[in-house]
Amino acid sequence: MDPFVFPALGLSREGDGLTTNFNAFKIPESNFLVFEATVRTCRNGCQPVSILLILLLLLLSLLLFVLVVVSLLLMLFLLRVLRILSLLPCFSQFFLHT
């Protein structure tokens, strides 16, 4: 989540909950605002996110994208070649009979 919109949660003063401060907004049609969130807890401290793993996943996604684009371009090229080859017999017959 964007930390500007909803900052990270921290331990409450009492130590029995999680809190955060955020810029509130008012919805004119309602007096209630419900936030829904998924919170993952770690009893002995969470493992930090590995930036190397994120970069590897990003690189693999980019590689997959490039492979798809190259495959599409190759397919278009082959379709053009097949189209040209299918026209060749017509031209050869035209030149041989004249």
PyMOL CGO cylinders between C-alpha atoms (Angstrom):
from pymol import cmd
from pymol.cgo import CYLINDER

trace = [
    CYLINDER, 0.00, 0.00, 0.00, 1.15, 3.53, -0.65, 0.3, 1, 1, 1, 1, 1, 1,
    CYLINDER, 1.15, 3.53, -0.65, 2.64, 4.86, 2.62, 0.3, 1, 1, 1, 1, 1, 1,
    CYLINDER, 2.64, 4.86, 2.62, 1.37, 8.35, 1.76, 0.3, 1, 1, 1, 1, 1, 1,
    CYLINDER, 1.37, 8.35, 1.76, -2.23, 7.11, 1.73, 0.3, 1, 1, 1, 1, 1, 1,
    CYLINDER, -2.23, 7.11, 1.73, -1.99, 4.72, 4.67, 0.3, 1, 1, 1, 1, 1, 1,
    CYLINDER, -1.99, 4.72, 4.67, 1.34, 4.59, 6.55, 0.3, 1, 1, 1, 1, 1, 1,
    CYLINDER, 1.34, 4.59, 6.55, 2.77, 1.43, 8.10, 0.3, 1, 1, 1, 1, 1, 1,
    CYLINDER, 2.77, 1.43, 8.10, 1.22, 0.14, 11.29, 0.3, 1, 1, 1, 1, 1, 1,
    CYLINDER, 1.22, 0.14, 11.29, 3.10, 0.49, 14.57, 0.3, 1, 1, 1, 1, 1, 1,
    CYLINDER, 3.10, 0.49, 14.57, 2.68, -0.89, 18.07, 0.3, 1, 1, 1, 1, 1, 1,
    CYLINDER, 2.68, -0.89, 18.07, 0.21, 1.08, 20.20, 0.3, 1, 1, 1, 1, 1, 1,
    CYLINDER, 0.21, 1.08, 20.20, 1.32, 2.86, 23.39, 0.3, 1, 1, 1, 1, 1, 1,
    CYLINDER, 1.32, 2.86, 23.39, -0.28, 0.16, 25.48, 0.3, 1, 1, 1, 1, 1, 1,
    CYLINDER, -0.28, 0.16, 25.48, 1.49, -2.52, 23.44, 0.3, 1, 1, 1, 1, 1, 1,
    CYLINDER, 1.49, -2.52, 23.44, -1.69, -4.45, 22.79, 0.3, 1, 1, 1, 1, 1, 1,
    CYLINDER, -1.69, -4.45, 22.79, -2.58, -3.30, 19.31, 0.3, 1, 1, 1, 1, 1, 1,
    CYLINDER, -2.58, -3.30, 19.31, -1.45, -1.69, 16.11, 0.3, 1, 1, 1, 1, 1, 1,
    CYLINDER, -1.45, -1.69, 16.11, -2.02, 1.94, 15.19, 0.3, 1, 1, 1, 1, 1, 1,
    CYLINDER, -2.02, 1.94, 15.19, -1.21, 4.44, 12.52, 0.3, 1, 1, 1, 1, 1, 1,
    CYLINDER, -1.21, 4.44, 12.52, -2.11, 8.02, 11.66, 0.3, 1, 1, 1, 1, 1, 1,
    CYLINDER, -2.11, 8.02, 11.66, -3.45, 8.96, 8.27, 0.3, 1, 1, 1, 1, 1, 1,
    CYLINDER, -3.45, 8.96, 8.27, -5.12, 11.89, 6.54, 0.3, 1, 1, 1, 1, 1, 1,
    CYLINDER, -5.12, 11.89, 6.54, -8.86, 11.40, 6.93, 0.3, 1, 1, 1, 1, 1, 1,
    CYLINDER, -8.86, 11.40, 6.93, -11.51, 12.23, 4.40, 0.3, 1, 1, 1, 1, 1, 1,
    CYLINDER, -11.51, 12.23, 4.40, -15.25, 12.62, 4.60, 0.3, 1, 1, 1, 1, 1, 1,
    CYLINDER, -15.25, 12.62, 4.60, -17.80, 10.84, 2.46, 0.3, 1, 1, 1, 1, 1, 1,
    CYLINDER, -17.80, 10.84, 2.46, -20.97, 12.97, 2.46, 0.3, 1, 1, 1, 1, 1, 1,
    CYLINDER, -20.97, 12.97, 2.46, -23.39, 10.05, 1.98, 0.3, 1, 1, 1, 1, 1, 1,
    CYLINDER, -23.39, 10.05, 1.98, -22.23, 8.09, 5.04, 0.3, 1, 1, 1, 1, 1, 1,
    CYLINDER, -22.23, 8.09, 5.04, -21.17, 8.52, 8.65, 0.3, 1, 1, 1, 1, 1, 1,
    CYLINDER, -21.17, 8.52, 8.65, -19.17, 5.30, 8.54, 0.3, 1, 1, 1, 1, 1, 1,
    CYLINDER, -19.17, 5.30, 8.54, -15.98, 4.40, 6.77, 0.3, 1, 1, 1, 1, 1, 1,
    CYLINDER, -15.98, 4.40, 6.77, -14.81, 0.78, 6.74, 0.3, 1, 1, 1, 1, 1, 1,
    CYLINDER, -14.81, 0.78, 6.74, -11.24, -0.22, 5.94, 0.3, 1, 1, 1, 1, 1, 1,
    CYLINDER, -11.24, -0.22, 5.94, -10.53, -3.82, 5.10, 0.3, 1, 1, 1, 1, 1, 1,
    CYLINDER, -10.53, -3.82, 5.10, -6.98, -5.11, 5.34, 0.3, 1, 1, 1, 1, 1, 1,
    CYLINDER, -6.98, -5.11, 5.34, -5.00, -8.31, 5.43, 0.3, 1, 1, 1, 1, 1, 1,
    CYLINDER, -5.00, -8.31, 5.43, -2.37, -8.27, 8.16, 0.3, 1, 1, 1, 1, 1, 1,
    CYLINDER, -2.37, -8.27, 8.16, 0.41, -10.83, 8.32, 0.3, 1, 1, 1, 1, 1, 1,
    CYLINDER, 0.41, -10.83, 8.32, 1.90, -11.25, 11.75, 0.3, 1, 1, 1, 1, 1, 1,
    CYLINDER, 1.90, -11.25, 11.75, 5.29, -12.70, 12.63, 0.3, 1, 1, 1, 1, 1, 1,
    CYLINDER, 5.29, -12.70, 12.63, 5.83, -13.96, 16.16, 0.3, 1, 1, 1, 1, 1, 1,
    CYLINDER, 5.83, -13.96, 16.16, 9.63, -13.74, 16.10, 0.3, 1, 1, 1, 1, 1, 1,
    CYLINDER, 9.63, -13.74, 16.10, 9.93, -10.83, 13.71, 0.3, 1, 1, 1, 1, 1, 1,
    CYLINDER, 9.93, -10.83, 13.71, 9.21, -10.84, 10.01, 0.3, 1, 1, 1, 1, 1, 1,
    CYLINDER, 9.21, -10.84, 10.01, 11.84, -11.64, 7.47, 0.3, 1, 1, 1, 1, 1, 1,
    CYLINDER, 11.84, -11.64, 7.47, 12.73, -8.51, 5.54, 0.3, 1, 1, 1, 1, 1, 1,
    CYLINDER, 12.73, -8.51, 5.54, 11.71, -8.44, 1.92, 0.3, 1, 1, 1, 1, 1, 1,
    CYLINDER, 11.71, -8.44, 1.92, 14.65, -9.35, -0.24, 0.3, 1, 1, 1, 1, 1, 1,
    CYLINDER, 14.65, -9.35, -0.24, 15.20, -6.69, -2.86, 0.3, 1, 1, 1, 1, 1, 1,
    CYLINDER, 15.20, -6.69, -2.86, 17.23, -9.24, -4.80, 0.3, 1, 1, 1, 1, 1, 1,
    CYLINDER, 17.23, -9.24, -4.80, 14.21, -11.54, -5.03, 0.3, 1, 1, 1, 1, 1, 1,
    CYLINDER, 14.21, -11.54, -5.03, 12.01, -8.66, -6.19, 0.3, 1, 1, 1, 1, 1, 1,
    CYLINDER, 12.01, -8.66, -6.19, 14.56, -7.68, -8.84, 0.3, 1, 1, 1, 1, 1, 1,
    CYLINDER, 14.56, -7.68, -8.84, 14.82, -11.30, -9.99, 0.3, 1, 1, 1, 1, 1, 1,
    CYLINDER, 14.82, -11.30, -9.99, 11.04, -11.57, -10.35, 0.3, 1, 1, 1, 1, 1, 1,
    CYLINDER, 11.04, -11.57, -10.35, 10.96, -8.28, -12.23, 0.3, 1, 1, 1, 1, 1, 1,
    CYLINDER, 10.96, -8.28, -12.23, 13.74, -9.46, -14.55, 0.3, 1, 1, 1, 1, 1, 1,
    CYLINDER, 13.74, -9.46, -14.55, 11.93, -12.76, -15.20, 0.3, 1, 1, 1, 1, 1, 1,
    CYLINDER, 11.93, -12.76, -15.20, 8.71, -10.88, -15.98, 0.3, 1, 1, 1, 1, 1, 1,
    CYLINDER, 8.71, -10.88, -15.98, 10.56, -8.63, -18.40, 0.3, 1, 1, 1, 1, 1, 1,
    CYLINDER, 10.56, -8.63, -18.40, 12.21, -11.65, -20.05, 0.3, 1, 1, 1, 1, 1, 1,
    CYLINDER, 12.21, -11.65, -20.05, 8.84, -13.34, -20.46, 0.3, 1, 1, 1, 1, 1, 1,
    CYLINDER, 8.84, -13.34, -20.46, 7.42, -10.17, -22.01, 0.3, 1, 1, 1, 1, 1, 1,
    CYLINDER, 7.42, -10.17, -22.01, 10.33, -9.97, -24.47, 0.3, 1, 1, 1, 1, 1, 1,
    CYLINDER, 10.33, -9.97, -24.47, 9.88, -13.63, -25.41, 0.3, 1, 1, 1, 1, 1, 1,
    CYLINDER, 9.88, -13.63, -25.41, 6.19, -13.09, -26.11, 0.3, 1, 1, 1, 1, 1, 1,
    CYLINDER, 6.19, -13.09, -26.11, 6.91, -10.02, -28.26, 0.3, 1, 1, 1, 1, 1, 1,
    CYLINDER, 6.91, -10.02, -28.26, 9.67, -11.81, -30.19, 0.3, 1, 1, 1, 1, 1, 1,
    CYLINDER, 9.67, -11.81, -30.19, 7.38, -14.82, -30.72, 0.3, 1, 1, 1, 1, 1, 1,
    CYLINDER, 7.38, -14.82, -30.72, 4.64, -12.59, -32.09, 0.3, 1, 1, 1, 1, 1, 1,
    CYLINDER, 4.64, -12.59, -32.09, 7.06, -10.81, -34.40, 0.3, 1, 1, 1, 1, 1, 1,
    CYLINDER, 7.06, -10.81, -34.40, 8.44, -14.12, -35.63, 0.3, 1, 1, 1, 1, 1, 1,
    CYLINDER, 8.44, -14.12, -35.63, 4.94, -15.41, -36.26, 0.3, 1, 1, 1, 1, 1, 1,
    CYLINDER, 4.94, -15.41, -36.26, 4.08, -12.29, -38.27, 0.3, 1, 1, 1, 1, 1, 1,
    CYLINDER, 4.08, -12.29, -38.27, 7.28, -12.68, -40.28, 0.3, 1, 1, 1, 1, 1, 1,
    CYLINDER, 7.28, -12.68, -40.28, 6.52, -16.34, -41.02, 0.3, 1, 1, 1, 1, 1, 1,
    CYLINDER, 6.52, -16.34, -41.02, 2.99, -15.48, -42.09, 0.3, 1, 1, 1, 1, 1, 1,
    CYLINDER, 2.99, -15.48, -42.09, 4.36, -12.94, -44.55, 0.3, 1, 1, 1, 1, 1, 1,
    CYLINDER, 4.36, -12.94, -44.55, 6.87, -15.46, -45.90, 0.3, 1, 1, 1, 1, 1, 1,
    CYLINDER, 6.87, -15.46, -45.90, 4.13, -18.05, -46.35, 0.3, 1, 1, 1, 1, 1, 1,
    CYLINDER, 4.13, -18.05, -46.35, 1.97, -15.49, -48.09, 0.3, 1, 1, 1, 1, 1, 1,
    CYLINDER, 1.97, -15.49, -48.09, 4.81, -14.56, -50.47, 0.3, 1, 1, 1, 1, 1, 1,
    CYLINDER, 4.81, -14.56, -50.47, 5.57, -18.24, -51.13, 0.3, 1, 1, 1, 1, 1, 1,
    CYLINDER, 5.57, -18.24, -51.13, 1.95, -18.93, -51.89, 0.3, 1, 1, 1, 1, 1, 1,
    CYLINDER, 1.95, -18.93, -51.89, 2.06, -16.19, -54.56, 0.3, 1, 1, 1, 1, 1, 1,
    CYLINDER, 2.06, -16.19, -54.56, 5.23, -17.51, -56.20, 0.3, 1, 1, 1, 1, 1, 1,
    CYLINDER, 5.23, -17.51, -56.20, 3.59, -20.34, -58.16, 0.3, 1, 1, 1, 1, 1, 1,
    CYLINDER, 3.59, -20.34, -58.16, 1.22, -17.84, -59.77, 0.3, 1, 1, 1, 1, 1, 1,
    CYLINDER, 1.22, -17.84, -59.77, 4.11, -15.64, -60.89, 0.3, 1, 1, 1, 1, 1, 1,
    CYLINDER, 4.11, -15.64, -60.89, 6.19, -18.54, -62.15, 0.3, 1, 1, 1, 1, 1, 1,
    CYLINDER, 6.19, -18.54, -62.15, 3.29, -19.87, -64.22, 0.3, 1, 1, 1, 1, 1, 1,
    CYLINDER, 3.29, -19.87, -64.22, 2.68, -16.41, -65.65, 0.3, 1, 1, 1, 1, 1, 1,
    CYLINDER, 2.68, -16.41, -65.65, 6.32, -15.99, -66.72, 0.3, 1, 1, 1, 1, 1, 1,
    CYLINDER, 6.32, -15.99, -66.72, 6.67, -19.54, -68.06, 0.3, 1, 1, 1, 1, 1, 1,
    CYLINDER, 6.67, -19.54, -68.06, 3.58, -19.33, -70.28, 0.3, 1, 1, 1, 1, 1, 1,
    CYLINDER, 3.58, -19.33, -70.28, 4.39, -16.01, -71.91, 0.3, 1, 1, 1, 1, 1, 1,
]
cmd.load_cgo(trace, "trace")
